[in-house]
């Protein structure tokens, strides 16, 4: 049976899509896990008789470690091949899922989540690189679009599926559900992913350590600045550590023979602008998705089920749009698609800012436009990033793309929280209803303005021809592994 399956997978046309299926399984499991855990937080708090401050580290440690390790995994993928990084990530994630479900106390759960983040980071860091390695440029957009569709599916299914599992089987089930998926994914990737020759290089441990410190302190400060106080000693110390470690990182990278990140990559205008616009895109969409549940559940006092249905409009419309946009990006200028996508997101955000009079139609239309705009943006933008990176740097490019996503998500929560709190205090002389709607209105307008800046960056980055010229010039320079 295995012999027949092995022969079947050797057919080139079939094999590339089977390889793609491993990446689809990886992104779906990772995004499902990210969205499924939040719904179980109250149950975990009660189960372990602990505080919300302790339980939030179940989410925080996962986010911090994934974000801080993405560039390292991307570089390891370029050096040793994407296969061992991806397979080991799947295996670690699966083992950690079992460990999560067996945790005897909150601290064991946090430690297990840290291990799970180490595995998830390896998966997410090289997914786009595997796709770029497997598909020709004429098909890459379609493949990336399908990946984006399963990202949406994971995000959409997480809350409702997680709620069902927690209510029926307990919070442990949200982790045990990963075990069969992880076992299948590890075996499937081991069978299909190609082996590549290792590059004769030294790993940049100094760069890996300093960028880990810089990213983890930066994201921790961003995520807790509102709670701990932006002017508090701990936040100032974290930002100072971020700055110092980043300066050391740059110093190491400019002198290292085989650096973690070759800064020549950023001479490519398409690569640089596409990464910045990706961060802005996630910042904008997370502003919407972070504050909207508070408006629906806390302010309007809608039933949780109804609020969930309304919130699912965003990922579902993104799910429908992403594969179409990905296929179009193989034929059309990705600059046009990403710019239109950001404009559509801005339009949806402006519609949602009219919170003074509730309407199902307004909420649905606004969230649908944000979802459509995100679907139009993501696959073409990801395609542009991977297409603009030299072949021996696609692992780093894939890790950078995943990093921009995580930074954008954290910044979206931090910026929206800061703007909303400031404006709420500004309108405190009004009644609570009026002050809430005005503060939310202003926050969404700020998000729309930031999104408009993203649209400008998308349009000004140049076309694929510009990327190809830059890529050719950069490839002629002394890149590690060349």
Secondary structure, DSSP 4 states (H G I P E B T S, - for coil): -HHHHHHHTTSHHHHHHHHHHHHHHHHHHHHHHHHHHGGGHHHHHHHTT--HHHHHHHHHHHHHHHHHHHHHHHHHHHHH-HHHHHHHHHHHHHHHHHHHHT-SSHHHHHHHHHHHHHHHHHHHHHHHHHHHHHS-HHHHHHHHHHHHHHHHHHHHHHHHHHHHHHHHH-TTHHHHHHHHHHHHHHHHHHHHSPP-PPP-----HHHHHHHHHHHHHHHHHHHHHHHH-TTSHHHHHHHHHHHHHHHHHHHHHHH-TT-SS-GGGGGSHHHHHHHHHHHHHHHHHHHHHHHHHIIIIIIS---HHHHHHHHHHHHHHHHHHHHHHHHHHTTS-HHHHHHHHHHHHHHHHHHHT--SS--HHHHHHHHHHHHHHHHHHHHHHHHHHHHHS-GGGHHHHHHHHHHHHHHHHHHHHHHHHHHHHHHHHHTTTS-HHHHHHHHHHHHHHHHHHHHHHHHHHHHHT--HHHHHHHHHHHHTS--TT-
